[in-house]
Amino acid sequence: MKEIVVITGASGSVAKVLAKKLENEYSVRFLTRTKNHDNEFEWNIRNKTIDEKVFDNVSHVIHLAGANISEKKWTNERKKEIISSRVDSAKLILEILQKKNIQLKSFISASAIGIYGAITSQKIFTEEDDKGNDFLSEVVSLWENAADEFSIKKIAERVVKLRIAVVLSEKEGALKKMSVPVKFGVGSPIGSGKQYIPWIHIEDICSAFEFALKNENLSGAYNASAPQHTDNENFTKEIAEVLDKPMFMPNIPSSVMKMMFGELSVVLLEGSRTSSEKLQKAGFKFKYPELKTALKDLFNKN
């Protein structure tokens, strides 16, 4: 009999790709706001409601739910939504599992490299480093604390937190947004262009979640970012090269980004490198360790 895995954040591309990876070996269920299929179960974080049947005989939960950080300006209301979608959702799952007296084999939570803060420095951050002191690092810290409660309350035998870099997908997210101006021949770096962009191919992040699920010796936090480091200027140049497009426009000034995006602009204008050595030492192998290979695959340019 297949073990049951419940995945939150069903509408995201990571959940969809991950489910396909797991469906042969596991029985996959989704928690979603709107039920469309038999393996989907509804929940509403704001109303604290959940179809409890989703947890019948469950062994693992992979918690991917979370409002998009860079989709809208960071108003006070949006900030609350960003935190609640991650933290309150985890708390709701914990409450139901406690009520039903269910113990998980694993609770595997998405996290983010934003825990180290939105700064540009020469430091390469590891899991041993302290959290930053801005909004993003606060969000991720609260997120991870909510995940750790599953271990503290003895609801999960182990908790794994994957600190995800920018996920590269041809369907959504940063790569799709960055590639649009490049395709029209007007791509250009943002701000100084020297801010680092830790990144990971969508195939690799889904493989990392699968790896965390299957390896019982894994617990704690792991940086999930490709081994090859790059900055914003080089990233944009690589996109242009793979798409065979010119790149001659001047950098977009930081002041323009701040005017357009407000506090959110820090995500675009700052960034440091992160080390995935801990994950690799645990036995994980990246299929796309280099940016150019990843871009060629995503743009079907192989």
PLY file of the C-alpha trace (Angstrom):
ply
format ascii 1.0
element vertex 302
property float x
property float y
property float z
element edge 301
property int vertex1
property int vertex2
end_header
0.00 0.00 0.00
1.33 3.41 -0.99
2.12 5.96 1.72
-0.05 9.07 1.60
1.55 12.47 1.02
-0.46 15.66 1.48
0.82 18.67 -0.50
-0.29 22.26 0.21
0.06 25.10 -2.29
-1.60 23.00 -4.97
-1.95 25.82 -7.52
1.81 26.45 -7.78
3.96 24.88 -10.48
6.30 23.29 -7.90
3.38 21.33 -6.39
2.27 20.15 -9.82
5.72 19.02 -10.98
6.46 17.44 -7.60
3.18 15.49 -7.60
4.06 13.98 -10.99
7.41 12.86 -9.56
5.77 11.21 -6.58
2.60 9.69 -8.03
4.12 6.30 -8.94
5.40 5.59 -5.43
3.01 7.59 -3.23
-0.68 8.41 -3.03
-0.77 12.20 -3.39
-3.48 14.46 -1.97
-3.73 18.24 -2.25
-5.02 20.91 0.08
-6.52 23.65 -2.08
-8.92 26.58 -1.85
-11.14 25.16 -4.61
-11.66 21.44 -5.10
-11.65 20.26 -8.73
-10.45 16.65 -8.49
-11.00 13.61 -6.26
-7.56 13.91 -4.66
-8.14 17.57 -3.71
-9.49 18.68 -0.34
-10.64 22.21 0.49
-9.29 24.47 3.20
-9.61 28.13 4.09
-6.80 29.52 6.18
-8.58 32.77 7.01
-11.69 30.94 8.26
-9.58 28.18 9.84
-11.56 25.48 8.05
-10.20 22.30 6.52
-11.62 19.07 5.15
-10.13 16.80 7.80
-10.54 13.70 5.63
-7.38 14.81 3.79
-5.35 13.52 6.75
-6.87 10.02 6.97
-3.90 7.58 7.10
-1.46 10.32 6.09
2.30 9.70 6.50
3.87 12.91 5.16
2.98 16.57 4.63
4.85 18.77 2.16
3.95 22.36 3.00
4.38 24.60 -0.06
1.56 27.08 0.60
2.45 30.76 0.67
1.34 34.00 -1.00
3.72 35.17 -3.74
6.33 37.51 -2.22
6.83 39.60 -5.35
3.35 39.66 -6.87
2.04 42.85 -5.24
3.37 45.88 -3.37
4.06 45.29 0.30
1.20 47.16 1.90
0.55 46.38 5.56
-2.36 44.19 4.47
-0.21 42.32 1.94
2.51 41.75 4.53
-0.04 40.16 6.87
-1.23 37.93 4.02
2.35 36.86 3.17
2.96 35.81 6.78
-0.46 34.26 7.43
-0.43 32.13 4.26
2.74 30.46 5.53
2.45 30.50 9.31
-1.27 30.26 10.03
-1.61 27.51 7.42
1.02 25.43 9.22
-0.64 26.11 12.57
-4.00 24.97 11.19
-2.51 21.69 9.95
-0.80 21.14 13.32
-4.05 21.75 15.23
-5.99 19.23 13.14
-3.28 16.57 13.39
-3.16 17.05 17.18
-6.95 16.80 17.37
-7.00 13.63 15.30
-3.99 12.24 17.19
-2.02 11.63 13.99
1.76 11.36 13.91
3.58 12.06 10.66
6.74 10.38 9.49
7.84 13.75 8.11
6.77 17.36 7.78
8.69 18.95 4.92
8.32 22.69 4.60
9.24 25.16 1.94
11.37 27.96 3.34
13.50 30.59 1.61
17.00 31.93 1.35
15.40 35.26 2.27
16.04 34.25 5.88
19.56 35.71 5.54
18.14 39.13 4.61
17.95 41.09 1.36
21.52 42.35 1.22
24.32 42.29 -1.31
27.62 41.20 0.18
30.62 39.03 -0.61
29.59 36.55 2.07
28.31 33.14 0.96
25.59 32.20 3.43
25.31 28.75 4.97
22.64 27.23 7.20
24.75 28.13 10.24
24.42 31.87 9.64
22.06 34.08 11.62
18.88 35.42 10.13
18.77 38.94 8.72
16.82 41.86 10.17
14.36 42.87 7.47
10.80 41.92 6.55
11.76 38.91 4.42
14.01 37.38 7.05
11.26 37.88 9.63
8.73 36.11 7.37
11.02 33.13 6.83
11.97 32.92 10.49
8.29 32.77 11.53
7.67 30.23 8.75
10.46 27.94 9.98
9.38 28.31 13.60
5.88 27.15 12.59
7.44 24.11 10.90
9.60 23.33 13.94
6.46 23.11 16.10
5.66 19.79 14.41
8.84 18.39 15.94
8.48 20.18 19.28
4.90 18.92 19.70
6.01 15.46 18.53
3.55 15.42 15.64
6.27 14.65 13.09
9.20 12.27 13.54
11.34 14.75 11.58
11.04 18.23 10.08
12.92 19.36 6.97
13.02 22.99 5.81
14.25 23.64 2.28
15.44 27.23 1.94
14.54 27.79 -1.67
16.33 30.13 -4.05
14.64 31.79 -7.05
12.88 28.93 -8.84
13.44 28.98 -12.60
10.38 27.88 -14.55
9.30 28.67 -18.08
5.68 28.94 -16.92
5.80 31.47 -14.07
7.97 33.47 -11.72
11.17 35.47 -12.10
12.49 33.86 -15.29
9.26 34.46 -17.17
9.24 38.13 -16.10
12.94 38.67 -16.84
12.79 37.04 -20.25
9.93 39.18 -21.65
11.99 42.36 -22.25
14.93 40.25 -23.47
12.70 38.61 -26.09
11.80 42.09 -27.36
15.46 43.07 -27.49
15.25 45.53 -24.59
16.59 43.41 -21.73
18.81 45.18 -19.23
20.26 44.63 -15.75
18.49 46.09 -12.73
20.15 48.65 -10.47
23.88 47.99 -10.15
23.47 44.55 -11.73
25.95 43.29 -9.12
23.32 41.85 -6.77
23.51 38.08 -6.69
20.57 35.88 -7.73
20.63 32.49 -6.02
18.59 30.26 -8.32
17.41 26.68 -8.85
15.80 24.88 -11.79
12.20 23.79 -11.06
13.18 20.18 -11.79
15.92 20.35 -9.14
13.77 21.91 -6.43
11.13 19.22 -6.95
13.86 16.56 -6.83
15.11 18.14 -3.60
11.67 17.78 -2.01
11.53 14.17 -3.21
15.03 13.61 -1.77
13.95 15.08 1.59
10.86 12.88 1.60
12.73 9.64 0.90
15.83 10.19 3.05
14.92 9.55 6.65
18.26 10.86 7.89
17.46 14.39 6.70
16.17 16.93 9.19
16.61 20.65 9.80
17.35 23.42 7.30
19.01 23.07 3.90
19.79 25.74 1.32
18.25 24.69 -1.99
20.16 26.78 -4.53
22.23 25.76 -7.54
26.01 25.50 -6.95
26.87 28.07 -9.66
26.58 31.65 -8.44
25.56 34.53 -10.70
24.63 38.19 -10.43
21.76 40.07 -12.04
23.83 41.42 -14.93
25.26 38.03 -15.86
21.86 36.37 -15.43
20.28 38.81 -17.91
23.19 38.35 -20.35
22.82 34.56 -20.18
19.10 34.81 -21.00
19.90 37.07 -23.97
22.62 34.70 -25.18
20.43 31.60 -24.96
17.56 33.39 -26.74
20.03 34.87 -29.27
18.90 38.43 -28.52
20.95 41.64 -28.30
21.54 43.34 -24.97
22.54 46.97 -25.28
20.13 48.88 -23.01
21.52 50.72 -19.96
20.81 49.40 -16.48
17.39 50.26 -15.03
18.14 52.78 -12.23
17.43 51.69 -8.66
15.33 54.84 -8.17
12.92 53.69 -10.91
12.53 50.27 -9.27
11.91 51.86 -5.86
9.29 54.18 -7.36
7.54 51.29 -9.12
7.67 48.65 -6.37
8.22 50.49 -3.10
9.67 48.34 -0.30
9.31 45.24 -2.49
12.09 46.59 -4.76
14.67 45.34 -2.25
14.00 41.80 -3.53
15.10 42.91 -7.01
17.94 45.25 -6.05
19.74 43.17 -3.41
20.93 39.59 -3.17
23.72 37.45 -1.77
25.09 34.01 -2.56
24.06 30.90 -0.66
25.86 27.59 -0.34
24.08 24.30 -1.03
27.04 22.26 0.16
25.10 20.79 3.11
22.39 19.43 0.79
24.98 18.03 -1.62
26.97 16.41 1.20
23.73 14.67 2.24
23.76 13.03 -1.18
21.66 15.32 -3.38
22.85 15.80 -6.96
21.77 18.76 -9.09
20.63 17.93 -12.61
21.15 21.58 -13.60
24.12 22.95 -11.62
24.97 25.57 -14.28
22.78 28.48 -15.34
23.30 28.21 -19.08
22.32 24.52 -19.13
19.25 25.31 -17.01
18.17 28.16 -19.33
18.70 26.07 -22.46
16.48 23.38 -21.02
13.74 25.80 -19.95
13.73 27.66 -23.26
14.01 24.39 -25.25
17.26 25.54 -26.83
19.21 22.28 -26.44
0 1
1 2
2 3
3 4
4 5
5 6
6 7
7 8
8 9
9 10
10 11
11 12
12 13
13 14
14 15
15 16
16 17
17 18
18 19
19 20
20 21
21 22
22 23
23 24
24 25
25 26
26 27
27 28
28 29
29 30
30 31
31 32
32 33
33 34
34 35
35 36
36 37
37 38
38 39
39 40
40 41
41 42
42 43
43 44
44 45
45 46
46 47
47 48
48 49
49 50
50 51
51 52
52 53
53 54
54 55
55 56
56 57
57 58
58 59
59 60
60 61
61 62
62 63
63 64
64 65
65 66
66 67
67 68
68 69
69 70
70 71
71 72
72 73
73 74
74 75
75 76
76 77
77 78
78 79
79 80
80 81
81 82
82 83
83 84
84 85
85 86
86 87
87 88
88 89
89 90
90 91
91 92
92 93
93 94
94 95
95 96
96 97
97 98
98 99
99 100
100 101
101 102
102 103
103 104
104 105
105 106
106 107
107 108
108 109
109 110
110 111
111 112
112 113
113 114
114 115
115 116
116 117
117 118
118 119
119 120
120 121
121 122
122 123
123 124
124 125
125 126
126 127
127 128
128 129
129 130
130 131
131 132
132 133
133 134
134 135
135 136
136 137
137 138
138 139
139 140
140 141
141 142
142 143
143 144
144 145
145 146
146 147
147 148
148 149
149 150
150 151
151 152
152 153
153 154
154 155
155 156
156 157
157 158
158 159
159 160
160 161
161 162
162 163
163 164
164 165
165 166
166 167
167 168
168 169
169 170
170 171
171 172
172 173
173 174
174 175
175 176
176 177
177 178
178 179
179 180
180 181
181 182
182 183
183 184
184 185
185 186
186 187
187 188
188 189
189 190
190 191
191 192
192 193
193 194
194 195
195 196
196 197
197 198
198 199
199 200
200 201
201 202
202 203
203 204
204 205
205 206
206 207
207 208
208 209
209 210
210 211
211 212
212 213
213 214
214 215
215 216
216 217
217 218
218 219
219 220
220 221
221 222
222 223
223 224
224 225
225 226
226 227
227 228
228 229
229 230
230 231
231 232
232 233
233 234
234 235
235 236
236 237
237 238
238 239
239 240
240 241
241 242
242 243
243 244
244 245
245 246
246 247
247 248
248 249
249 250
250 251
251 252
252 253
253 254
254 255
255 256
256 257
257 258
258 259
259 260
260 261
261 262
262 263
263 264
264 265
265 266
266 267
267 268
268 269
269 270
270 271
271 272
272 273
273 274
274 275
275 276
276 277
277 278
278 279
279 280
280 281
281 282
282 283
283 284
284 285
285 286
286 287
287 288
288 289
289 290
290 291
291 292
292 293
293 294
294 295
295 296
296 297
297 298
298 299
299 300
300 301
